[in-house]
Amino acid sequence: MPLSPEEAIAAFKRLGCKVIPNRGKGSHTWLQLTVEGRQRAIFNIPMNRNPIAARTLRHSILNPNGIRDEQHLRELLDDTNPPLAFLRVIPQQGPRYRLRP
């Protein structure tokens, strides 16, 4: 089942991510997970697509952050401690790009 931008943002917030204020021009919302001062995951959610295209969701948003597909995302959200479950699957090298301060 495809995710709307609002559902995706809510899901990533449940995984422990926070919205980055004043980032982007309004067509995208950025979320990041920071652990001990280090950026561990970053999500760039297109707000102008409802629902988010399955390929975009899988290849541009989920896979770079260690989440295989929507089913895997649901499994992480159904865990008793979603943020901890997400930390276990995040790639050790961190996100593919970093935000400048």
Summary of the structure (lengths in Angstrom):
residues: 101
radius of gyration: 12.6
end to end distance: 35.5
largest distance: 35.5
contacts: 268
relative contact order: 0.20
helix: 39%
strand: 19%
